[in-house]
Amino acid sequence: MRMAVITKSFAPDFELCADLHQSVLEYSPDSVQHHIIVPRRDLKLFSRLADSRTRILCETEFLPSSFVPVPFATFTVNLRQPFPPVRGWILQQLIKLAAVAASEDDVVLVADSDVEFVRPFTVETFVVNDVVRLYKKPGAISKQLPRHMVWQRIARALLGLPAADPPYTDYISAMVACDPRIVRRMLERVTATTGRPWTTAITGQLHFSEWMLYGIFVDEIMGAPANSLTSDDPLCLAYWDETPLNREGAIDFLKGVRRTDIAAMISAKSRTPLAVRRAAFADCKPNHSNVKC
């Protein structure tokens, strides 16, 4: 069984991505490759991370030729459907899905730049009897999470599923394992359901979650055996707040890492200083065998 880690990044997150990359090399087997996908303008910067286990890829490799970036703007236009323009957040999700679909590995672990591994992991962490582990938290989405409600509704529409009543299952985590074979089938379903290329159908949305789409597809359309290995444990402690952490706060947060967690995430949107992050993670994981947190 083969596994890869995929990260979509860009220049402002370079240092975060460098730390993530180092943790991938440190805590995964030598057979695991790390694919880092960046805009063309950032290829030179990220090239310093390239090595025998790391590929630096240009995001245009995963975009149709109809996707054209708008000069001096933060969005892209899909010439197949110029309106609405493709926002950066939607484009990132499109690239991640396309990269997973193009993978020849048995399992792909998608981790953003602000994730960092703190314990060893292998393909067996995510695959049992050829089934890739699915993160799901039943009943976690209600009207108190309006954005999640919208993501759920849009995912069901793209998959041709009828509307359902809340509460809904949550499939979103800071770090997601997925099966490239299933992703390919999922994207084929979106194309067939909408009558448009999946890239156009997805980027035509103003709100979208790639992991909501994937989770619902595995759970409700693929069914057994694809959804026979599920867990509500994300394996990654996550700090989603947009309030910066100081050193004491970051260390205290990372003390919450459980024995099952292999990674932790302090959101880049929190604007936590890089030095604070690095000091806290260094205190948390001094070596392979003794993780203090």
C-alpha positions as YAML, in Angstrom:
chain: A
units: angstrom
residues:
- id: 1
  name: MET
  ca: [0.00, 0.00, 0.00]
- id: 2
  name: ARG
  ca: [1.30, 3.43, -0.95]
- id: 3
  name: MET
  ca: [0.59, 6.73, 0.76]
- id: 4
  name: ALA
  ca: [1.34, 10.36, -0.05]
- id: 5
  name: VAL
  ca: [0.84, 13.65, 1.74]
- id: 6
  name: ILE
  ca: [-0.50, 16.55, -0.32]
- id: 7
  name: THR
  ca: [-0.28, 20.20, 0.72]
- id: 8
  name: LYS
  ca: [-1.59, 23.24, -1.13]
- id: 9
  name: SER
  ca: [0.48, 26.25, -0.08]
- id: 10
  name: PHE
  ca: [1.76, 29.67, -1.13]
- id: 11
  name: ALA
  ca: [4.51, 32.16, -0.25]
- id: 12
  name: PRO
  ca: [2.92, 33.73, 2.88]
- id: 13
  name: ASP
  ca: [2.75, 30.25, 4.43]
- id: 14
  name: PHE
  ca: [6.23, 29.13, 3.36]
- id: 15
  name: GLU
  ca: [7.71, 28.89, 6.86]
- id: 16
  name: LEU
  ca: [4.66, 27.02, 8.14]
- id: 17
  name: CYS
  ca: [4.88, 24.65, 5.19]
- id: 18
  name: ALA
  ca: [8.60, 24.13, 5.81]
- id: 19
  name: ASP
  ca: [7.83, 23.05, 9.38]
- id: 20
  name: LEU
  ca: [5.06, 20.75, 8.21]
- id: 21
  name: HIS
  ca: [7.38, 19.30, 5.59]
- id: 22
  name: GLN
  ca: [10.09, 18.59, 8.15]
- id: 23
  name: SER
  ca: [7.55, 16.81, 10.34]
- id: 24
  name: VAL
  ca: [6.39, 14.67, 7.39]
- id: 25
  name: LEU
  ca: [9.98, 13.55, 6.80]
- id: 26
  name: GLU
  ca: [10.53, 12.96, 10.51]
- id: 27
  name: TYR
  ca: [7.40, 11.02, 11.38]
- id: 28
  name: SER
  ca: [6.48, 9.05, 8.25]
- id: 29
  name: PRO
  ca: [8.21, 6.11, 6.55]
- id: 30
  name: ASP
  ca: [10.72, 6.81, 3.78]
- id: 31
  name: SER
  ca: [8.19, 5.48, 1.26]
- id: 32
  name: VAL
  ca: [5.80, 8.39, 1.90]
- id: 33
  name: GLN
  ca: [6.09, 11.23, -0.61]
- id: 34
  name: HIS
  ca: [5.15, 14.86, 0.14]
- id: 35
  name: HIS
  ca: [3.65, 16.76, -2.79]
- id: 36
  name: ILE
  ca: [3.54, 20.53, -2.25]
- id: 37
  name: ILE
  ca: [1.44, 22.47, -4.76]
- id: 38
  name: VAL
  ca: [2.04, 26.20, -5.16]
- id: 39
  name: PRO
  ca: [1.38, 29.06, -7.61]
- id: 40
  name: ARG
  ca: [3.89, 29.43, -10.42]
- id: 41
  name: ARG
  ca: [5.29, 32.62, -8.88]
- id: 42
  name: ASP
  ca: [6.23, 30.67, -5.72]
- id: 43
  name: LEU
  ca: [7.98, 27.71, -7.34]
- id: 44
  name: LYS
  ca: [11.47, 29.13, -6.83]
- id: 45
  name: LEU
  ca: [10.86, 29.82, -3.14]
- id: 46
  name: PHE
  ca: [9.48, 26.35, -2.41]
- id: 47
  name: SER
  ca: [12.09, 24.59, -4.51]
- id: 48
  name: ARG
  ca: [14.44, 24.68, -1.53]
- id: 49
  name: LEU
  ca: [12.19, 22.04, 0.09]
- id: 50
  name: ALA
  ca: [12.54, 19.62, -2.82]
- id: 51
  name: ASP
  ca: [14.37, 16.36, -2.15]
- id: 52
  name: SER
  ca: [14.07, 12.64, -2.91]
- id: 53
  name: ARG
  ca: [10.80, 12.45, -0.97]
- id: 54
  name: THR
  ca: [9.36, 15.82, -1.93]
- id: 55
  name: ARG
  ca: [7.93, 17.19, -5.17]
- id: 56
  name: ILE
  ca: [7.14, 20.85, -5.67]
- id: 57
  name: LEU
  ca: [4.33, 21.15, -8.20]
- id: 58
  name: CYS
  ca: [2.74, 24.10, -9.98]
- id: 59
  name: GLU
  ca: [-0.98, 24.53, -9.35]
- id: 60
  name: THR
  ca: [-1.60, 25.04, -13.09]
- id: 61
  name: GLU
  ca: [-0.89, 21.32, -13.56]
- id: 62
  name: PHE
  ca: [-4.22, 20.66, -11.86]
- id: 63
  name: LEU
  ca: [-6.34, 23.36, -13.50]
- id: 64
  name: PRO
  ca: [-8.13, 23.29, -16.87]
- id: 65
  name: SER
  ca: [-6.82, 25.74, -19.44]
- id: 66
  name: SER
  ca: [-10.09, 27.66, -19.13]
- id: 67
  name: PHE
  ca: [-9.05, 28.90, -15.67]
- id: 68
  name: VAL
  ca: [-7.33, 32.25, -16.09]
- id: 69
  name: PRO
  ca: [-5.97, 34.31, -13.15]
- id: 70
  name: VAL
  ca: [-7.03, 37.95, -13.14]
- id: 71
  name: PRO
  ca: [-4.00, 40.30, -12.95]
- id: 72
  name: PHE
  ca: [-3.71, 42.26, -9.71]
- id: 73
  name: ALA
  ca: [-6.68, 40.41, -8.22]
- id: 74
  name: THR
  ca: [-7.22, 37.56, -5.77]
- id: 75
  name: PHE
  ca: [-9.55, 35.55, -7.94]
- id: 76
  name: THR
  ca: [-9.55, 33.50, -11.14]
- id: 77
  name: VAL
  ca: [-12.02, 33.43, -14.02]
- id: 78
  name: ASN
  ca: [-13.25, 30.19, -15.55]
- id: 79
  name: LEU
  ca: [-13.84, 31.06, -19.19]
- id: 80
  name: ARG
  ca: [-16.41, 28.26, -19.39]
- id: 81
  name: GLN
  ca: [-18.46, 30.13, -16.78]
- id: 82
  name: PRO
  ca: [-17.05, 33.63, -16.16]
- id: 83
  name: PHE
  ca: [-19.55, 34.48, -13.46]
- id: 84
  name: PRO
  ca: [-19.15, 34.18, -10.58]
- id: 85
  name: PRO
  ca: [-15.36, 34.51, -10.60]
- id: 86
  name: VAL
  ca: [-13.55, 31.74, -8.75]
- id: 87
  name: ARG
  ca: [-12.55, 32.87, -5.28]
- id: 88
  name: GLY
  ca: [-9.19, 31.80, -3.90]
- id: 89
  name: TRP
  ca: [-10.67, 29.54, -1.22]
- id: 90
  name: ILE
  ca: [-12.78, 27.65, -3.78]
- id: 91
  name: LEU
  ca: [-9.79, 27.37, -6.13]
- id: 92
  name: GLN
  ca: [-7.67, 25.83, -3.37]
- id: 93
  name: GLN
  ca: [-10.27, 23.15, -2.81]
- id: 94
  name: LEU
  ca: [-10.51, 22.45, -6.54]
- id: 95
  name: ILE
  ca: [-6.74, 21.99, -6.75]
- id: 96
  name: LYS
  ca: [-6.70, 19.63, -3.77]
- id: 97
  name: LEU
  ca: [-9.44, 17.47, -5.28]
- id: 98
  name: ALA
  ca: [-7.71, 17.41, -8.67]
- id: 99
  name: ALA
  ca: [-4.39, 16.48, -7.08]
- id: 100
  name: VAL
  ca: [-5.92, 13.62, -5.09]
- id: 101
  name: ALA
  ca: [-7.78, 12.38, -8.18]
- id: 102
  name: ALA
  ca: [-4.51, 12.37, -10.15]
- id: 103
  name: SER
  ca: [-2.68, 10.38, -7.48]
- id: 104
  name: GLU
  ca: [-1.67, 6.78, -8.08]
- id: 105
  name: ASP
  ca: [-1.31, 6.12, -4.36]
- id: 106
  name: ASP
  ca: [-3.69, 3.97, -2.31]
- id: 107
  name: VAL
  ca: [-4.34, 6.69, 0.25]
- id: 108
  name: VAL
  ca: [-3.66, 10.43, 0.24]
- id: 109
  name: LEU
  ca: [-3.39, 12.48, 3.40]
- id: 110
  name: VAL
  ca: [-4.28, 16.12, 2.73]
- id: 111
  name: ALA
  ca: [-2.70, 18.46, 5.26]
- id: 112
  name: ASP
  ca: [-2.60, 22.24, 5.04]
- id: 113
  name: SER
  ca: [0.54, 24.24, 5.81]
- id: 114
  name: ASP
  ca: [-0.52, 25.05, 9.37]
- id: 115
  name: VAL
  ca: [-0.63, 21.37, 10.37]
- id: 116
  name: GLU
  ca: [2.39, 19.76, 11.99]
- id: 117
  name: PHE
  ca: [2.92, 16.09, 12.80]
- id: 118
  name: VAL
  ca: [3.89, 15.17, 16.35]
- id: 119
  name: ARG
  ca: [3.88, 11.36, 16.25]
- id: 120
  name: PRO
  ca: [4.84, 8.64, 13.75]
- id: 121
  name: PHE
  ca: [2.22, 7.46, 11.27]
- id: 122
  name: THR
  ca: [2.12, 4.86, 8.50]
- id: 123
  name: VAL
  ca: [-0.32, 3.76, 5.81]
- id: 124
  name: GLU
  ca: [-1.76, 1.33, 8.38]
- id: 125
  name: THR
  ca: [-2.86, 4.35, 10.43]
- id: 126
  name: PHE
  ca: [-5.42, 5.10, 7.72]
- id: 127
  name: VAL
  ca: [-6.03, 1.87, 5.80]
- id: 128
  name: VAL
  ca: [-7.42, -1.47, 7.03]
- id: 129
  name: ASN
  ca: [-8.32, -4.28, 4.61]
- id: 130
  name: ASP
  ca: [-8.01, -1.90, 1.65]
- id: 131
  name: VAL
  ca: [-10.55, 0.52, 3.17]
- id: 132
  name: VAL
  ca: [-9.45, 4.10, 3.84]
- id: 133
  name: ARG
  ca: [-10.47, 5.53, 7.19]
- id: 134
  name: LEU
  ca: [-13.31, 8.08, 7.03]
- id: 135
  name: TYR
  ca: [-13.58, 10.82, 9.62]
- id: 136
  name: LYS
  ca: [-17.22, 11.49, 10.51]
- id: 137
  name: LYS
  ca: [-18.96, 13.03, 13.48]
- id: 138
  name: PRO
  ca: [-22.68, 12.23, 13.36]
- id: 139
  name: GLY
  ca: [-25.15, 14.87, 14.48]
- id: 140
  name: ALA
  ca: [-22.47, 17.55, 14.80]
- id: 141
  name: ILE
  ca: [-24.01, 20.08, 12.38]
- id: 142
  name: SER
  ca: [-27.11, 22.03, 13.31]
- id: 143
  name: LYS
  ca: [-28.48, 25.53, 12.77]
- id: 144
  name: GLN
  ca: [-25.79, 26.83, 15.14]
- id: 145
  name: LEU
  ca: [-23.32, 26.19, 12.27]
- id: 146
  name: PRO
  ca: [-24.94, 28.00, 9.33]
- id: 147
  name: ARG
  ca: [-21.92, 27.76, 7.00]
- id: 148
  name: HIS
  ca: [-21.72, 24.01, 7.56]
- id: 149
  name: MET
  ca: [-25.44, 23.79, 6.79]
- id: 150
  name: VAL
  ca: [-24.85, 25.52, 3.46]
- id: 151
  name: TRP
  ca: [-21.89, 23.25, 2.64]
- id: 152
  name: GLN
  ca: [-24.06, 20.23, 3.35]
- id: 153
  name: ARG
  ca: [-26.86, 21.49, 1.10]
- id: 154
  name: ILE
  ca: [-24.50, 22.30, -1.78]
- id: 155
  name: ALA
  ca: [-22.69, 18.96, -1.55]
- id: 156
  name: ARG
  ca: [-25.98, 17.05, -1.71]
- id: 157
  name: ALA
  ca: [-27.09, 19.07, -4.74]
- id: 158
  name: LEU
  ca: [-23.80, 18.44, -6.57]
- id: 159
  name: LEU
  ca: [-24.16, 14.72, -5.91]
- id: 160
  name: GLY
  ca: [-27.80, 14.61, -6.94]
- id: 161
  name: LEU
  ca: [-29.04, 13.69, -3.48]
- id: 162
  name: PRO
  ca: [-32.32, 14.97, -2.02]
- id: 163
  name: ALA
  ca: [-32.28, 17.52, 0.76]
- id: 164
  name: ALA
  ca: [-32.13, 16.14, 4.29]
- id: 165
  name: ASP
  ca: [-33.14, 17.51, 7.66]
- id: 166
  name: PRO
  ca: [-30.54, 18.49, 10.28]
- id: 167
  name: PRO
  ca: [-28.68, 17.60, 12.35]
- id: 168
  name: TYR
  ca: [-26.05, 16.54, 9.83]
- id: 169
  name: THR
  ca: [-22.85, 14.55, 10.01]
- id: 170
  name: ASP
  ca: [-19.60, 16.55, 9.95]
- id: 171
  name: TYR
  ca: [-16.74, 15.25, 7.79]
- id: 172
  name: ILE
  ca: [-14.43, 18.27, 8.03]
- id: 173
  name: SER
  ca: [-11.08, 17.99, 9.78]
- id: 174
  name: ALA
  ca: [-7.75, 19.82, 9.69]
- id: 175
  name: MET
  ca: [-6.20, 16.70, 8.18]
- id: 176
  name: VAL
  ca: [-8.15, 14.34, 5.91]
- id: 177
  name: ALA
  ca: [-7.31, 10.90, 4.54]
- id: 178
  name: CYS
  ca: [-9.01, 9.96, 1.29]
- id: 179
  name: ASP
  ca: [-9.01, 7.25, -1.34]
- id: 180
  name: PRO
  ca: [-8.05, 8.59, -4.80]
- id: 181
  name: ARG
  ca: [-10.17, 5.92, -6.49]
- id: 182
  name: ILE
  ca: [-13.24, 7.12, -4.63]
- id: 183
  name: VAL
  ca: [-12.43, 10.77, -5.35]
- id: 184
  name: ARG
  ca: [-12.30, 10.00, -9.07]
- id: 185
  name: ARG
  ca: [-15.71, 8.30, -8.90]
- id: 186
  name: MET
  ca: [-17.09, 11.21, -6.88]
- id: 187
  name: LEU
  ca: [-15.99, 13.78, -9.45]
- id: 188
  name: GLU
  ca: [-17.46, 11.68, -12.24]
- id: 189
  name: ARG
  ca: [-20.74, 11.71, -10.30]
- id: 190
  name: VAL
  ca: [-20.67, 15.52, -10.02]
- id: 191
  name: THR
  ca: [-20.11, 15.80, -13.77]
- id: 192
  name: ALA
  ca: [-22.94, 13.38, -14.53]
- id: 193
  name: THR
  ca: [-25.35, 14.99, -12.06]
- id: 194
  name: THR
  ca: [-24.78, 18.60, -13.09]
- id: 195
  name: GLY
  ca: [-24.19, 18.06, -16.81]
- id: 196
  name: ARG
  ca: [-21.06, 20.21, -16.56]
- id: 197
  name: PRO
  ca: [-17.36, 19.46, -16.00]
- id: 198
  name: TRP
  ca: [-16.92, 18.95, -12.28]
- id: 199
  name: THR
  ca: [-14.40, 21.80, -12.22]
- id: 200
  name: THR
  ca: [-17.05, 24.19, -13.53]
- id: 201
  name: ALA
  ca: [-19.83, 22.81, -11.34]
- id: 202
  name: ILE
  ca: [-17.78, 23.21, -8.16]
- id: 203
  name: THR
  ca: [-16.19, 26.57, -8.90]
- id: 204
  name: GLY
  ca: [-19.57, 27.97, -9.85]
- id: 205
  name: GLN
  ca: [-20.45, 27.80, -6.14]
- id: 206
  name: LEU
  ca: [-19.95, 30.70, -3.77]
- id: 207
  name: HIS
  ca: [-19.75, 28.31, -0.81]
- id: 208
  name: PHE
  ca: [-18.29, 24.82, -0.87]
- id: 209
  name: SER
  ca: [-16.49, 22.23, 1.26]
- id: 210
  name: GLU
  ca: [-14.49, 19.52, -0.48]
- id: 211
  name: TRP
  ca: [-14.54, 17.27, 2.59]
- id: 212
  name: MET
  ca: [-18.29, 17.58, 3.04]
- id: 213
  name: LEU
  ca: [-18.64, 16.46, -0.58]
- id: 214
  name: TYR
  ca: [-16.24, 13.55, -0.08]
- id: 215
  name: GLY
  ca: [-17.76, 12.41, 3.22]
- id: 216
  name: ILE
  ca: [-21.34, 12.43, 1.94]
- id: 217
  name: PHE
  ca: [-20.31, 10.58, -1.22]
- id: 218
  name: VAL
  ca: [-18.49, 7.83, 0.71]
- id: 219
  name: ASP
  ca: [-21.20, 7.54, 3.35]
- id: 220
  name: GLU
  ca: [-24.39, 7.80, 1.34]
- id: 221
  name: ILE
  ca: [-23.50, 6.80, -2.21]
- id: 222
  name: MET
  ca: [-20.57, 4.38, -1.97]
- id: 223
  name: GLY
  ca: [-21.81, 2.77, 1.24]
- id: 224
  name: ALA
  ca: [-20.29, -0.52, 2.38]
- id: 225
  name: PRO
  ca: [-17.47, -1.43, 2.32]
- id: 226
  name: ALA
  ca: [-16.14, 2.07, 1.57]
- id: 227
  name: ASN
  ca: [-17.67, 3.51, 4.75]
- id: 228
  name: SER
  ca: [-16.96, 0.52, 6.97]
- id: 229
  name: LEU
  ca: [-13.94, 2.12, 8.63]
- id: 230
  name: THR
  ca: [-15.15, 5.31, 10.31]
- id: 231
  name: SER
  ca: [-14.18, 7.29, 13.38]
- id: 232
  name: ASP
  ca: [-15.09, 10.56, 15.09]
- id: 233
  name: ASP
  ca: [-11.43, 10.96, 16.11]
- id: 234
  name: PRO
  ca: [-9.74, 13.44, 13.73]
- id: 235
  name: LEU
  ca: [-6.25, 12.35, 14.88]
- id: 236
  name: CYS
  ca: [-5.33, 16.04, 14.87]
- id: 237
  name: LEU
  ca: [-5.78, 18.60, 17.64]
- id: 238
  name: ALA
  ca: [-7.01, 21.81, 15.98]
- id: 239
  name: TYR
  ca: [-7.02, 25.47, 16.98]
- id: 240
  name: TRP
  ca: [-9.48, 27.19, 14.62]
- id: 241
  name: ASP
  ca: [-9.80, 30.52, 16.45]
- id: 242
  name: GLU
  ca: [-8.53, 33.69, 14.77]
- id: 243
  name: THR
  ca: [-7.12, 35.07, 18.02]
- id: 244
  name: PRO
  ca: [-3.28, 34.89, 18.20]
- id: 245
  name: LEU
  ca: [-1.76, 32.62, 20.83]
- id: 246
  name: ASN
  ca: [1.16, 33.71, 22.99]
- id: 247
  name: ARG
  ca: [3.83, 31.20, 23.97]
- id: 248
  name: GLU
  ca: [2.08, 30.14, 27.17]
- id: 249
  name: GLY
  ca: [-1.24, 29.81, 25.37]
- id: 250
  name: ALA
  ca: [0.28, 27.77, 22.55]
- id: 251
  name: ILE
  ca: [2.06, 25.43, 24.95]
- id: 252
  name: ASP
  ca: [-1.12, 25.04, 26.98]
- id: 253
  name: PHE
  ca: [-3.09, 24.29, 23.80]
- id: 254
  name: LEU
  ca: [-0.63, 21.62, 22.68]
- id: 255
  name: LYS
  ca: [-0.85, 19.96, 26.08]
- id: 256
  name: GLY
  ca: [-4.29, 18.93, 24.86]
- id: 257
  name: VAL
  ca: [-2.79, 16.56, 22.28]
- id: 258
  name: ARG
  ca: [-4.25, 13.12, 22.99]
- id: 259
  name: ARG
  ca: [-2.47, 9.79, 22.67]
- id: 260
  name: THR
  ca: [-4.34, 9.12, 19.43]
- id: 261
  name: ASP
  ca: [-3.33, 12.43, 17.82]
- id: 262
  name: ILE
  ca: [-0.56, 12.24, 15.27]
- id: 263
  name: ALA
  ca: [-0.70, 15.95, 14.42]
- id: 264
  name: ALA
  ca: [-1.78, 19.36, 15.65]
- id: 265
  name: MET
  ca: [-2.93, 22.47, 13.84]
- id: 266
  name: ILE
  ca: [-2.74, 26.11, 14.88]
- id: 267
  name: SER
  ca: [-4.64, 27.98, 12.19]
- id: 268
  name: ALA
  ca: [-2.62, 30.39, 10.10]
- id: 269
  name: LYS
  ca: [-5.61, 32.73, 10.37]
- id: 270
  name: SER
  ca: [-4.90, 33.07, 14.09]
- id: 271
  name: ARG
  ca: [-1.75, 35.05, 13.19]
- id: 272
  name: THR
  ca: [0.11, 33.28, 15.99]
- id: 273
  name: PRO
  ca: [3.76, 34.39, 15.65]
- id: 274
  name: LEU
  ca: [6.03, 31.85, 13.99]
- id: 275
  name: ALA
  ca: [8.48, 31.93, 16.90]
- id: 276
  name: VAL
  ca: [5.63, 31.14, 19.31]
- id: 277
  name: ARG
  ca: [4.47, 28.18, 17.22]
- id: 278
  name: ARG
  ca: [7.96, 26.78, 16.87]
- id: 279
  name: ALA
  ca: [8.74, 27.09, 20.58]
- id: 280
  name: ALA
  ca: [5.46, 25.40, 21.52]
- id: 281
  name: PHE
  ca: [5.86, 22.53, 19.07]
- id: 282
  name: ALA
  ca: [9.49, 22.05, 20.13]
- id: 283
  name: ASP
  ca: [8.35, 21.77, 23.74]
- id: 284
  name: CYS
  ca: [5.61, 19.36, 22.72]
- id: 285
  name: LYS
  ca: [7.68, 16.87, 20.70]
- id: 286
  name: PRO
  ca: [11.30, 16.71, 21.80]
- id: 287
  name: ASN
  ca: [11.90, 13.33, 20.19]
- id: 288
  name: HIS
  ca: [10.19, 10.34, 18.58]
- id: 289
  name: SER
  ca: [9.81, 8.23, 21.68]
- id: 290
  name: ASN
  ca: [8.81, 10.82, 24.26]
- id: 291
  name: VAL
  ca: [6.07, 13.22, 23.26]
- id: 292
  name: LYS
  ca: [5.60, 15.44, 26.29]
- id: 293
  name: CYS
  ca: [2.17, 16.65, 25.25]
...
